[in-house]
Amino acid sequence: MNALDIQGLRLRLPGTARPVLDGVDLTVAPGETVALVGESGSGKTLTSRGALGLLPPGADPEGRILVDGEDVLTMDADRLRTLRTGKAAMVFQDPRAAVNPLRRIGDFLTESVTLTGVLSRADADRRAVELLDAVGLGPDLLRRYPGQLSGGMLQRVMIAAALMGDPVLLLADEPTTALDVTSQAEVIALLDGLRERFGTGLLFVTHDLGLAAAISDRVYVMYAGRIVETGPAERLFDHPRHPYTAALLASTPRLDNPSGRLTAIDGQPPDLRQELTGCPFAARCPLATDLCREQAPPARPVPGEPGHLAACHHSDLLEGSASRA
């Protein structure tokens, strides 16, 4: 059974002419790290938050979001509360925005699992000490306040908090955005080690292809609320089969080619206030034809590459492309 299995997810919001998420299919197996990448506004955060039932007001979802086999979209408030303190947890972008600056770290770590009865107070205290040790922090932090910790230390606390209920699924939404480069590397290594140690499925949401390449087993590339390409991380980055993936890779800074301007993707993502016909990337794609503008391409398997799918009418024209993040 998958830790996360999203099937045909469509999500409409008030005031939009088309779905914000349009037929998203995505899976995360136990102990697997899956990256969800794309530009800002592509729907990555909405997809990840949907796994916790954290949908915007007025959202009208269709499809299924299964966490450990249970459909989140059919859960009532009590079951959602149990889900968020047990089977699934999220590490957010800004750790300081997720904690109460007036509460001690120990209270923050133990409060949710004790109030919901997941753990007794004594067991919660022991679990907090164990997880602080797992993220490289000492038990003395339990009595400190958030303002006494650096950003990197506080993000480690957030990761420990997410693991308090022993979740089968960990959602990391741009968890390194607010950190310096050194802290970013430490958090990425920590997440990878904890995933392996605890067997937790990890969905890593990012716009940074370098991070996705470093941490993930598989990658989903999202554009305008749709999955346009998915496959094993190494294969997808070496041989992208969708023009959007290739464009993202071409615009990624590289240490071995520091001179010159970065390649930019012309145009803008489609406006949610307008209907969308055909391929959502057609207006920005150098390979686009009338077929692309008239018919939305389904996700098709890439010949000879198991698990690699691309939603492009002309994916064969990218064969042999070899960019790497």
C-alpha positions as CSV (number, residue, x, y, z in Angstrom):
1,M,0.0,0.0,0.0
2,N,1.3,3.5,-0.9
3,A,1.9,6.1,1.7
4,L,0.2,8.6,-0.7
5,D,-1.9,7.8,-3.8
6,I,-3.6,10.8,-5.5
7,Q,-5.9,9.7,-8.3
8,G,-7.5,12.1,-10.8
9,L,-7.4,15.1,-8.5
10,R,-9.3,18.2,-9.8
11,L,-9.7,21.3,-7.7
12,R,-11.7,24.3,-8.6
13,L,-11.7,27.6,-6.7
14,P,-14.2,30.5,-6.7
15,G,-13.4,33.0,-9.4
16,T,-11.4,30.7,-11.7
17,A,-12.4,29.7,-15.2
18,R,-10.6,26.3,-15.0
19,P,-9.4,23.9,-12.4
20,V,-6.4,24.9,-10.3
21,L,-5.4,21.3,-10.2
22,D,-6.5,19.3,-13.3
23,G,-6.3,15.5,-13.2
24,V,-3.3,15.1,-10.9
25,D,-2.1,11.5,-10.4
26,L,0.8,11.0,-8.0
27,T,2.1,8.2,-5.7
28,V,4.6,8.0,-2.9
29,A,5.6,4.5,-1.7
30,P,6.7,3.8,1.9
31,G,10.4,4.8,2.3
32,E,10.4,6.6,-1.1
33,T,11.3,10.2,-1.7
34,V,9.3,11.8,-4.5
35,A,10.0,15.4,-5.6
36,L,7.2,17.6,-7.0
37,V,8.8,20.5,-9.0
38,G,7.6,23.4,-11.1
39,E,7.4,27.2,-11.2
40,S,5.6,29.2,-8.5
41,G,1.8,29.0,-9.0
42,S,1.9,25.6,-10.7
43,G,-0.1,23.9,-7.9
44,K,2.6,22.1,-6.0
45,T,1.7,23.4,-2.5
46,L,-2.1,22.9,-3.1
47,T,-1.3,19.3,-4.1
48,S,0.7,18.6,-1.0
49,R,-1.7,20.4,1.4
50,G,-4.5,18.4,-0.1
51,A,-2.9,15.3,1.5
52,L,-3.8,16.8,4.9
53,G,-7.2,18.1,3.8
54,L,-5.9,21.7,4.0
55,L,-7.9,23.0,1.1
56,P,-8.7,26.7,0.6
57,P,-12.2,28.0,1.4
58,G,-14.7,27.3,-1.3
59,A,-12.6,24.6,-2.9
60,D,-14.5,22.0,-4.9
61,P,-12.3,18.8,-5.2
62,E,-12.9,15.8,-7.3
63,G,-10.9,12.5,-7.4
64,R,-9.3,10.7,-4.5
65,I,-6.4,11.4,-2.1
66,L,-5.5,8.2,-0.3
67,V,-3.1,8.4,2.7
68,D,-2.2,4.9,3.8
69,G,-5.3,3.7,1.9
70,E,-7.8,6.2,3.5
71,D,-9.5,8.9,1.4
72,V,-8.8,12.3,2.9
73,L,-11.6,13.9,0.8
74,T,-14.2,11.9,2.6
75,M,-12.9,12.4,6.2
76,D,-14.8,14.4,8.8
77,A,-13.1,16.9,11.1
78,D,-12.3,14.3,13.8
79,R,-10.7,11.9,11.3
80,L,-8.7,14.7,9.7
81,R,-7.4,15.7,13.2
82,T,-6.3,12.1,13.8
83,L,-4.7,12.0,10.3
84,R,-2.7,15.2,11.0
85,T,-1.3,14.0,14.3
86,G,-0.6,10.4,13.2
87,K,-0.4,9.2,9.6
88,A,0.7,12.4,7.8
89,A,2.6,15.5,8.8
90,M,4.0,18.5,7.0
91,V,7.2,20.6,7.3
92,F,6.5,24.1,6.1
93,Q,8.6,26.7,4.4
94,D,9.2,29.1,7.3
95,P,9.7,27.4,10.7
96,R,9.2,30.7,12.6
97,A,5.7,31.1,11.2
98,A,4.7,27.7,12.4
99,V,5.5,28.0,16.1
100,N,4.2,30.1,19.0
101,P,7.1,32.2,20.1
102,L,5.7,32.3,23.7
103,R,5.7,28.5,24.1
104,R,8.7,26.3,24.9
105,I,10.0,23.8,22.3
106,G,9.0,20.9,24.6
107,D,5.4,22.1,24.7
108,F,5.4,22.5,20.9
109,L,6.7,19.0,20.3
110,T,4.3,17.2,22.7
111,E,1.1,19.2,22.7
112,S,-0.7,17.7,19.6
113,V,0.1,14.0,20.4
114,T,-0.9,14.4,24.1
115,L,-4.1,16.4,23.5
116,T,-5.3,13.9,20.9
117,G,-4.4,10.9,23.0
118,V,-1.9,9.5,20.5
119,L,0.8,9.3,23.3
120,S,0.7,9.8,27.0
121,R,2.6,12.7,28.5
122,A,5.5,10.5,29.6
123,D,5.7,8.7,26.3
124,A,5.5,12.0,24.4
125,D,8.4,13.4,26.5
126,R,10.5,10.4,25.7
127,R,9.6,10.5,22.0
128,A,10.5,14.2,21.9
129,V,14.0,13.5,23.4
130,E,14.5,10.6,20.9
131,L,13.6,12.7,17.9
132,L,15.6,15.7,19.0
133,D,18.6,13.3,19.1
134,A,17.7,12.0,15.7
135,V,17.8,15.5,14.2
136,G,21.1,16.3,15.9
137,L,19.8,18.4,18.8
138,G,20.1,17.9,22.6
139,P,17.3,17.5,25.2
140,D,18.2,20.9,26.7
141,L,16.3,22.5,23.8
142,L,13.0,21.3,25.4
143,R,13.1,24.3,27.8
144,R,14.1,26.9,25.2
145,Y,11.9,29.3,23.3
146,P,11.8,29.5,19.5
147,G,13.6,32.9,19.6
148,Q,16.6,31.3,21.2
149,L,17.2,29.0,18.2
150,S,18.7,29.7,14.8
151,G,16.7,29.1,11.6
152,G,18.4,25.8,10.9
153,M,17.9,24.6,14.4
154,L,14.3,25.5,14.4
155,Q,13.7,23.7,11.1
156,R,15.2,20.6,12.7
157,V,12.7,21.0,15.5
158,M,9.9,21.3,12.9
159,I,11.1,18.0,11.4
160,A,11.1,16.4,14.8
161,A,7.6,17.7,15.4
162,A,6.4,16.2,12.1
163,L,7.7,12.8,13.2
164,M,6.2,12.8,16.7
165,G,3.1,10.8,15.6
166,D,5.3,8.3,13.6
167,P,3.7,9.2,10.2
168,V,3.7,7.0,7.1
169,L,3.8,10.2,5.0
170,L,6.0,13.3,5.5
171,L,5.2,16.4,3.3
172,A,8.1,18.9,3.0
173,D,6.9,22.1,1.3
174,E,10.0,24.1,0.3
175,P,11.6,23.3,3.7
176,T,14.9,25.0,2.9
177,T,13.6,28.3,1.4
178,A,14.2,30.4,4.5
179,L,17.6,28.9,5.3
180,D,21.2,29.7,4.3
181,V,23.1,27.4,1.9
182,T,24.9,25.4,4.7
183,S,21.7,24.9,6.6
184,Q,19.9,23.8,3.4
185,A,22.4,21.0,2.9
186,E,22.1,19.9,6.5
187,V,18.3,19.7,6.3
188,I,18.3,17.8,3.0
189,A,20.8,15.3,4.4
190,L,18.7,15.0,7.6
191,L,15.4,14.4,5.8
192,D,17.0,11.8,3.6
193,G,18.5,10.0,6.6
194,L,15.3,10.1,8.6
195,R,13.3,8.8,5.6
196,E,15.6,5.8,5.4
197,R,15.7,5.3,9.2
198,F,11.9,5.5,9.9
199,G,10.7,4.2,6.5
200,T,8.5,7.2,6.0
201,G,7.3,8.2,2.5
202,L,8.5,11.7,1.7
203,L,6.9,14.2,-0.8
204,F,9.4,17.0,-1.3
205,V,7.9,20.1,-2.9
206,T,10.4,22.4,-4.5
207,H,11.2,24.8,-7.4
208,D,14.9,23.9,-7.1
209,L,15.8,21.2,-9.5
210,G,19.2,20.8,-7.9
211,L,17.6,19.8,-4.6
212,A,15.2,17.5,-6.4
213,A,18.0,15.7,-8.1
214,A,20.0,15.4,-4.8
215,I,17.2,13.9,-2.7
216,S,14.6,12.2,-4.8
217,D,14.0,8.7,-6.2
218,R,11.3,9.9,-8.6
219,V,10.2,13.3,-9.8
220,Y,6.9,14.8,-10.9
221,V,7.0,18.0,-13.0
222,M,3.9,20.1,-12.6
223,Y,2.8,23.0,-14.9
224,A,-0.5,24.9,-14.7
225,G,-2.0,22.3,-12.3
226,R,-1.1,19.3,-14.4
227,I,1.6,16.7,-14.2
228,V,3.5,17.1,-17.5
229,E,6.3,14.6,-16.9
230,T,7.2,12.0,-14.3
231,G,9.9,9.4,-14.0
232,P,13.0,8.2,-12.1
233,A,15.0,11.2,-11.1
234,E,18.3,10.4,-12.8
235,R,16.6,9.4,-16.1
236,L,14.3,12.4,-16.1
237,F,17.1,14.9,-15.5
238,D,19.4,13.3,-18.0
239,H,16.8,12.8,-20.7
240,P,13.8,15.1,-20.3
241,R,10.9,14.3,-22.6
242,H,8.8,17.4,-22.1
243,P,9.8,20.8,-23.4
244,Y,8.9,22.4,-20.0
245,T,11.2,20.0,-18.1
246,A,14.0,20.7,-20.6
247,A,13.4,24.5,-20.3
248,L,13.6,24.3,-16.5
249,L,16.8,22.4,-16.7
250,A,18.3,24.9,-19.2
251,S,17.4,27.8,-16.8
252,T,19.2,26.1,-13.8
253,P,22.5,27.7,-12.8
254,R,25.5,25.3,-13.3
255,L,28.9,25.4,-11.6
256,D,30.6,24.0,-14.7
257,N,29.2,26.9,-16.9
258,P,29.2,30.1,-14.8
259,S,29.6,32.6,-17.6
260,G,26.8,34.2,-19.6
261,R,23.2,34.8,-19.0
262,L,20.8,32.1,-17.8
263,T,18.3,30.8,-20.3
264,A,14.8,32.1,-19.5
265,I,11.4,30.6,-20.4
266,D,9.6,33.1,-22.6
267,G,6.1,34.1,-21.7
268,Q,3.9,33.6,-18.6
269,P,1.9,30.6,-17.2
270,P,-1.7,30.6,-18.3
271,D,-4.2,32.8,-16.4
272,L,-6.6,31.0,-14.2
273,R,-9.3,33.4,-15.2
274,Q,-9.3,32.1,-18.7
275,E,-10.3,28.7,-20.2
276,L,-7.5,26.6,-21.4
277,T,-7.6,24.6,-24.6
278,G,-4.9,22.1,-25.7
279,C,-1.5,21.8,-24.0
280,P,-1.1,24.3,-21.2
281,F,2.6,24.9,-22.2
282,A,1.8,25.5,-25.9
283,A,2.0,29.3,-25.8
284,R,5.6,29.1,-24.4
285,C,6.8,26.0,-26.2
286,P,9.2,26.2,-29.2
287,L,7.9,22.8,-30.5
288,A,4.2,23.8,-30.4
289,T,2.0,23.1,-33.4
290,D,-1.7,23.5,-34.1
291,L,-2.2,20.0,-32.6
292,C,-0.8,21.2,-29.3
293,R,-3.0,24.3,-29.2
294,E,-6.1,22.3,-30.0
295,Q,-5.7,19.0,-28.1
296,A,-4.4,18.4,-24.6
297,P,-1.8,15.6,-24.7
298,P,-2.3,12.6,-22.4
299,A,0.6,11.3,-20.4
300,R,2.2,8.5,-22.4
301,P,4.9,6.0,-21.5
302,V,8.4,6.8,-22.9
303,P,9.4,3.8,-25.0
304,G,12.1,1.7,-23.4
305,E,12.0,3.7,-20.1
306,P,9.9,2.1,-17.4
307,G,8.1,4.5,-15.2
308,H,8.9,7.5,-17.4
309,L,5.8,9.3,-18.8
310,A,5.4,12.6,-20.6
311,A,2.3,14.6,-21.6
312,C,3.6,15.9,-24.9
313,H,2.6,15.4,-28.5
314,H,6.2,15.8,-29.6
315,S,8.2,14.1,-26.9
316,D,10.1,12.1,-29.5
317,L,11.7,15.3,-30.7
318,L,13.5,15.6,-27.3
319,E,15.0,12.1,-27.5
320,G,18.7,12.3,-26.8
321,S,18.4,15.5,-24.8
322,A,20.9,15.4,-22.0
323,S,20.6,18.2,-19.5
324,R,21.3,17.7,-15.8
325,A,20.4,19.7,-12.8
